[in-house]
Amino acid sequence: MNTALLDIVRAPEGWGVFASNGPNYRHTIFGRDSIEVAEDIYEYDQDLAHDIILTLARLQGTTNNQDSEEEPGKIHHEYRSATFAGLPVPSESIAIMQRLQREKKWDDASKDTMLYYGSYDATPLYVRLIQKYTAKYGDEILHETYTDKDGVEQTVTDSVHWAANWLAGKLHQRDDRLLAYCRSNPEGIENQVWKDSLTAYIFSDGTMPDHDKGIVSTELQGYTYDALLFAAHLFPKRSKELLQTASMVQHSTITKLWMPSRQFFAQGIGTHSSGEERTLNTMTSNGALLLDSNLLKDLPDWARNMYVKGIEKMMLGPEFLTPAGIRCRAAKHAELLSYIDYHGCYTVWAKETSDVARGLENYGRTSAAVKLRRATLNSFLKASEFYELFYVDLDNTVFYDQDLAMVRFSSATMGEPLPMPERSQAWSISAAIASAHHLAKQPIKMSFQDSFDKARQHKALVAQRLTYAQHKLKRARV
């Protein structure tokens, strides 16, 4: 299977990928989303991965701006523009950009572009992406030049240098060297990692951590560890310092975030309403994403095996595993909130399920990974759409039809808006591509793309027949 499915979200003139082809993120370039796509497909589409790296380098932060949360070396979160390739984007996309500029103050409202940096994981993930790219294709890209956002010519090596500097500076803000995110704009995104909705991070008593104080997210430490190792390799003069920092990140992650009684990792660390810093001990999928890094791999055999076994058992157990993939939050926490949230007990994201599968593959847990890969592909086939997420009930009923999901769960939101899953999400498409490639050795009767096309044709035929039947019924009543 090639990467042609991504054509519907490919950005023009080497800009990489738009986040989706849906109403909210069409003509929007997210840093994190772009990196996720590149990690999924770099082995199969060198050109697209290359374009993504250069796009992120061109948009990399060069100065300090509290409103946009820009900092030197930081990889952006969200880029919007009134035009791409000299052509205007739809008015709906411009309206979203202007609303964010006006209400959130994410960038100057007088500009026809918006560049916002409210993300902490994009920067270490960017460094890691370049490590993966160079490991496969060589170091040539490191010497390529580009023009940064200030009009200055730089090399990709320079870009990694600035990113490593930003990362090291943040890590030294805590004695334990864990990377903690914290917004600088009071109107900025509260949770500046992939689970970026307001309620994504929550204590087991139902309260949320203080978003204006640093929050440690478990998976962020794995990405940070990988980035530090590559930076140490790339910059020998700083190797000792960076390796020591990486060792501290690894040690603190294990000692502070592992929960022995549950044989699983906590979601992170945050400041409780009592004022003290506490472990975010709700059971979430975050800990499983440590498999998608080298943080556990570099431990002694006995320790590595214990942590990997605990993660695998938890992810494939009844609290998380569904026919669509992995829940964001354990089913047992369904009563923590009085409504259905974006990254909660009722939501399964193909992006995360694919990342967990990749992590399991890294540790030789092939059978478990295959189960997750198949769940990802089957969900898209049944839905005939690459949704960003699927809603799954506590009895594991998957709502492949999002209209039915809205009907089922809207009544359970207690006045809170129920997020409508975005269509044609870039990292969902890339998750399908990665899953199809990893399952290529499995006995299948047809390719995923053939199956997906057939499913869409069937869905269109059903809709056509339904319209015809409704028309006949209307005429009969007349």
LOMAR-829905 format. One line per 4 residues: for each residue x, y, z of C-alpha. Coordinates in Angstrom, 1 decimal. Each point is the difference from the previous one (the first is absolute). Layout:
N
X Y Z  ...
# end
This chain:
478
0.0 0.0 0.0  1.4 3.4 -1.0  -0.7 3.4 1.6  -2.4 1.3 -2.6
-2.8 0.1 2.6  1.7 3.0 1.4  -0.5 2.0 -3.2  -3.2 1.4 1.4
2.0 1.8 2.7  3.3 0.7 -1.7  0.8 3.7 0.1  1.2 1.7 -3.2
3.6 1.2 -0.8  1.8 -2.2 2.5  -2.0 1.1 3.2  -0.4 -3.6 1.1
-3.5 -0.9 1.1  -3.1 1.8 1.2  -1.4 -1.5 3.2  -3.2 -1.1 -1.6
-2.4 0.4 -2.9  -2.9 0.7 2.4  -1.6 3.3 1.0  2.2 0.9 3.0
3.6 -0.7 -1.1  -0.1 0.2 -3.8  2.8 2.3 -1.1  1.7 -0.2 3.4
3.5 -1.3 0.6  0.5 -1.4 3.5  3.5 -0.8 1.2  -0.9 -3.1 2.0
-2.4 -1.4 -2.6  2.6 0.5 -2.8  2.6 -1.8 2.0  -2.3 -2.9 0.8
-0.8 -0.4 -3.7  3.7 0.1 -0.9  0.9 -2.6 2.6  -2.7 -2.3 -1.4
1.1 0.3 -3.6  3.6 1.1 -0.2  1.1 -3.5 -1.0  -2.4 0.0 -2.9
-0.1 3.6 -1.1  3.4 1.8 0.4  -1.1 3.1 -1.9  -3.0 0.7 2.3
2.0 -0.6 3.2  2.7 2.3 -1.4  -2.5 2.8 -0.8  -1.5 -0.3 3.5
3.5 0.4 1.7  0.8 3.1 -2.1  -3.4 1.5 0.6  0.4 -0.3 3.8
3.5 1.4 -0.2  -1.3 3.1 -1.9  -2.7 0.6 2.6  2.3 -0.7 3.0
0.0 2.7 2.7  2.7 2.7 0.0  -1.1 2.4 2.7  -2.1 0.3 3.2
-3.7 0.9 -0.3  -2.3 -0.6 3.0  -3.2 0.2 -2.1  1.0 -2.4 -2.7
2.1 -2.0 2.5  2.9 0.1 -2.5  3.5 -0.7 1.4  3.3 -0.4 -1.8
0.3 -3.6 -1.2  -3.5 -1.0 0.8  -2.0 -1.8 -2.7  -3.4 1.5 -0.8
-3.4 -1.4 0.9  -2.3 1.5 -2.6  0.5 2.0 -3.2  -2.9 1.5 -1.9
0.1 2.3 -3.0  -2.5 1.8 -2.2  1.7 -1.3 -3.1  2.0 -3.1 -1.0
1.9 -0.2 -3.3  -1.3 3.4 -0.9  -3.7 -1.1 0.3  -2.4 1.1 2.7
-1.2 -2.6 2.4  -3.8 -0.4 0.6  -1.6 2.8 2.0  -0.9 -2.5 2.8
3.7 -0.7 0.6  0.8 3.7 0.0  -2.9 0.6 2.5  1.5 -2.6 2.4
3.4 1.6 -0.2  -1.3 3.5 0.7  -2.0 -1.3 2.9  3.1 -1.5 1.6
1.9 3.2 -0.6  -2.7 2.1 1.5  -1.2 -2.1 2.9  3.0 -2.0 1.0
2.6 2.6 -1.1  2.1 -2.8 -1.5  1.5 2.5 -2.5  -0.4 3.5 -1.3
-3.6 0.4 -1.2  1.2 2.4 -2.8  2.0 -2.7 -1.7  -1.3 -2.4 -2.7
1.9 -2.9 1.6  -0.1 -1.5 3.5  3.0 -1.8 1.5  -0.6 -1.4 3.5
2.5 -2.0 2.1  -2.1 -1.5 2.8  1.6 -3.5 -0.1  2.8 -1.6 2.0
0.2 -3.4 -1.6  0.5 1.2 -3.6  3.6 1.1 0.7  1.4 -3.3 1.3
-2.1 -1.9 -2.5  1.5 2.2 -2.8  3.6 -0.9 1.1  -0.9 -3.7 0.2
-1.6 0.2 -3.5  3.3 1.3 -1.4  1.8 -2.8 1.8  -2.2 -2.6 -1.6
0.2 1.6 -3.4  3.8 0.2 0.0  0.3 -3.6 1.3  -1.8 -1.1 -3.2
1.1 2.5 -2.6  3.4 1.3 1.3  1.1 3.4 1.3  -0.4 2.0 -3.2
-3.1 1.8 1.3  2.0 1.3 2.9  2.0 2.2 -2.4  -3.0 1.3 -1.9
-0.7 3.7 0.3  -3.3 1.7 0.4  -1.2 3.6 0.8  -1.4 0.4 3.5
-3.0 2.1 0.9  2.2 3.0 0.5  1.6 -0.3 -3.5  3.3 -1.5 1.3
1.6 -2.9 -1.8  0.5 -3.0 2.3  0.9 -3.7 -0.3  -2.1 -2.8 1.4
2.9 -0.7 2.4  -0.5 3.6 1.2  -3.7 -0.7 0.5  0.8 -3.1 2.1
2.5 2.0 2.0  -2.6 2.6 0.9  -2.6 -2.6 0.8  2.4 -1.8 2.3
0.8 3.3 1.7  -3.7 0.6 0.6  -0.5 -3.5 1.4  3.1 0.2 2.3
-1.2 3.3 1.4  -3.4 -1.3 0.8  1.4 -3.1 1.7  2.2 2.1 2.3
-3.1 1.7 1.4  -0.6 -3.1 2.2  2.5 -1.7 2.3  -1.2 -3.4 -1.2
0.5 1.0 -3.6  -3.5 -1.1 -1.1  -1.5 2.1 -2.8  -3.1 1.9 1.2
-2.2 2.1 -2.2  -1.5 3.3 1.0  -1.7 2.6 -2.2  1.2 3.6 0.0
-3.2 1.5 -1.5  -2.9 -0.2 2.4  -2.2 -0.7 -3.0  2.4 -2.7 -1.3
-0.7 -3.7 -0.2  -0.1 -1.4 3.5  1.6 -3.4 -0.7  2.8 0.4 -2.5
0.5 -3.6 -1.1  -2.0 -2.2 -2.3  -2.9 -0.4 2.4  -0.5 3.7 0.0
-3.7 0.4 1.0  -0.8 1.6 3.3  -1.0 -3.1 1.9  2.6 -2.4 -1.5
2.1 0.1 3.3  -2.0 -0.6 3.1  0.6 -1.4 3.5  -1.9 -3.0 1.2
-2.1 2.2 2.3  -1.4 1.7 -3.1  1.9 3.3 0.3  2.4 1.4 -2.6
3.6 1.1 0.6  0.9 3.6 0.0  0.6 0.8 -3.7  2.0 3.1 0.9
2.6 -2.1 1.7  2.2 -2.6 -1.6  -1.6 -3.3 -0.8  2.2 -3.1 -0.7
-1.5 -2.4 -2.7  1.4 -3.5 0.1  0.4 -0.6 -3.8  1.7 3.4 -0.4
3.0 -1.4 2.0  0.5 -2.8 -2.5  0.1 2.4 -2.9  2.4 2.3 1.9
2.3 -3.0 0.8  0.2 -0.9 -3.7  0.7 3.6 -1.1  2.8 0.4 2.6
1.7 -3.2 -1.2  0.0 1.3 -3.6  1.2 3.4 1.0  2.8 -1.5 1.9
1.0 -2.0 -3.1  -0.2 3.1 -2.2  1.8 2.4 2.3  3.1 -1.8 1.5
1.1 3.0 2.0  -3.3 -0.1 1.9  -0.3 -3.8 0.1  0.9 -0.5 3.6
-2.4 2.6 1.3  -2.9 -1.2 -2.2  0.5 -3.7 0.8  0.1 0.9 3.7
-3.3 1.9 -0.4  -1.5 -2.9 -1.9  1.0 -2.4 2.8  -1.8 2.2 2.6
-3.1 0.2 -2.1  0.0 -3.8 -0.2  0.6 -0.4 3.7  -2.7 2.5 1.0
-2.5 -1.4 -2.3  0.4 -3.5 1.5  0.2 1.1 3.6  -2.8 2.6 0.0
-2.5 -1.2 -2.6  0.0 -3.8 0.4  -2.9 -1.3 2.3  1.2 -3.4 1.4
-3.5 -0.8 1.4  -1.5 0.3 -3.5  3.0 -1.2 -2.0  -0.5 3.0 -2.3
1.2 3.6 -0.5  -2.0 3.0 1.3  -1.2 2.6 -2.5  2.4 2.6 1.4
0.6 2.5 2.9  -2.0 3.1 0.6  -0.8 2.6 2.7  -3.2 -1.0 1.9
-2.6 2.5 1.3  1.6 -0.5 3.4  3.1 1.7 -1.3  2.3 -3.0 0.1
1.5 -1.8 -3.0  -1.6 -3.5 -0.4  0.1 -2.9 -2.3  -2.8 0.0 -2.6
-1.0 -3.5 1.0  -3.0 -0.5 -2.4  0.5 -3.0 -2.3  0.6 1.4 -3.5
1.7 -1.2 -3.2  2.8 2.5 0.4  2.3 -2.5 1.7  -0.2 -2.4 -2.9
1.6 2.6 -2.3  3.3 -0.5 1.9  0.3 -3.2 -2.1  0.3 2.4 -3.0
3.4 1.2 1.2  3.3 -1.4 1.2  -0.5 1.1 3.6  -0.9 -3.5 1.2
2.1 -1.8 -2.6  3.2 1.2 1.6  -0.8 -1.5 3.4  1.4 -3.3 1.4
-1.9 -3.0 -1.4  -1.9 -0.8 3.1  -1.3 3.5 0.5  -0.8 0.5 -3.7
-2.0 -3.2 -0.1  -2.0 0.9 3.1  -1.0 3.4 -1.3  -0.8 -1.3 -3.5
-2.0 -2.9 1.3  -2.0 2.3 2.3  -0.8 2.4 -2.9  -1.0 -2.8 -2.4
-2.3 -1.7 2.6  -1.7 3.3 0.8  -0.5 1.1 -3.7  -1.4 -3.4 -1.0
-2.2 -0.3 3.0  -3.7 0.9 0.4  0.7 3.6 1.3  1.5 1.1 -3.3
-0.4 -2.4 -2.9  -3.0 0.5 -2.3  -0.8 -1.3 -3.5  1.2 3.4 -1.3
3.2 0.2 2.0  1.2 1.5 3.3  -2.1 2.3 2.2  1.6 3.2 1.0
-1.1 -0.5 3.6  -0.9 -3.2 1.9  -3.7 -0.9 -0.1  -0.1 -0.1 3.8
0.4 3.7 0.1  -3.2 0.7 -2.0  -1.7 1.7 3.0  2.8 2.5 0.5
-1.7 2.5 -2.3  -3.7 0.6 -0.5  0.5 0.3 -3.8  1.9 -1.7 -2.9
3.4 1.6 -0.6  2.4 0.1 -2.9  2.7 -2.1 1.5  -2.0 -2.1 2.4
-1.4 -3.4 0.8  -2.3 -0.1 -3.1  2.5 1.1 -2.6  2.5 -2.1 -2.1
2.5 1.7 -2.2  1.6 -1.9 -2.9  3.1 2.2 0.4  0.6 -1.2 3.5
-0.9 -3.6 -0.6  2.5 0.0 -2.9  2.7 1.5 2.2  -0.6 -2.7 2.7
0.1 -2.7 -2.7  3.3 1.4 -1.2  1.3 0.0 3.5  -1.0 -3.6 0.5
1.8 -0.9 -3.2  3.1 1.6 1.3  0.0 -2.4 2.9  -0.9 -3.1 -2.0
-3.6 -0.2 1.1  -1.1 -0.7 -3.5  -3.3 -1.8 0.8  -1.3 2.9 2.1
1.1 2.5 -2.7  -1.8 -2.0 -2.7  -3.2 0.1 2.0  0.2 3.8 0.3
1.0 0.5 -3.7  -3.0 -2.1 -1.1  -2.3 1.9 2.3  1.1 3.3 -1.6
-0.5 -1.2 -3.6  -3.3 -1.7 0.7  -1.4 3.2 1.6  0.8 2.1 -3.1
-1.4 -2.7 -2.2  -3.3 -0.1 1.9  -0.3 3.8 0.2  1.2 0.6 -3.6
1.7 3.1 1.3  3.3 0.9 1.8  -1.5 1.6 3.1  2.3 1.5 2.6
-1.7 -2.1 2.7  -2.8 -2.5 0.6  -2.5 0.1 2.8  -0.2 -3.4 1.8
-2.5 -0.7 2.7  0.9 -1.8 3.3  -1.4 -3.3 -1.4  2.5 0.4 -2.9
-2.6 1.0 -2.5  1.9 2.0 -2.7  -1.9 2.8 -1.7  1.4 -0.1 -3.5
-2.8 2.3 -1.2  0.8 3.3 1.6  -3.6 1.3 -0.3  -1.2 -2.9 2.2
2.9 0.8 2.4  -1.3 3.5 0.3  -3.5 -1.2 0.8  1.2 -2.5 2.5
2.5 2.2 1.9  -1.4 3.5 -0.3  -2.6 -0.8 2.7  2.8 -1.0 2.3
2.0 3.2 -0.1  -2.0 2.0 2.5  0.0 3.2 -2.1  3.6 -0.4 -1.1
0.6 0.0 -3.8  0.8 -3.5 -1.3  3.0 0.2 -2.4  -0.9 -1.1 -3.6
2.9 -2.1 -1.2  1.9 1.7 -2.8  -0.1 -1.8 -3.4  3.0 -1.0 -2.1
2.5 0.6 2.8  3.6 -0.1 -1.3  1.4 -2.0 2.9  -2.9 -2.5 -0.2
0.8 -0.5 -3.7  3.7 -0.5 0.8  -1.0 -2.4 2.8  -1.9 -2.1 -2.5
3.0 0.0 -2.4  2.4 -1.0 2.7  -2.3 -2.7 1.2  -0.5 -1.4 -3.5
3.7 -0.2 -0.5  0.6 -1.7 3.3  -2.7 -2.5 -0.8  1.2 -0.6 -3.5
1.4 -3.4 0.9  -3.3 -1.1 1.5  -2.2 -2.2 -2.3  -2.6 2.5 -1.5
-2.2 -0.4 -3.0  0.4 3.6 -1.3  1.9 3.2 0.8  -1.4 2.4 2.6
-0.4 2.7 -2.7  -2.1 -2.4 -2.1  -2.1 -0.9 3.1  -0.4 3.7 0.9
-1.1 0.9 -3.5  -2.6 -2.8 0.0  -1.3 1.0 3.4  -0.5 3.6 -1.2
-1.7 -1.2 -3.1  -2.4 -2.1 2.1  -0.7 2.9 2.3  -0.8 2.2 -2.9
-2.3 -2.7 -1.5  -1.9 -0.3 3.3  -0.4 3.7 0.2  -1.3 0.1 -3.6
-2.5 -2.8 0.6  -1.2 1.7 3.2  -0.6 3.3 -1.9  -1.9 -1.9 -2.7
-2.1 -1.8 2.6  -0.8 3.3 1.8  -1.0 1.5 -3.4  -2.3 -2.9 -0.8
-1.6 0.2 3.5  -0.6 3.7 -0.5  -1.7 -0.5 -3.4  -2.1 -2.9 1.5
-1.3 2.4 2.7  -0.8 2.6 -2.6
# end
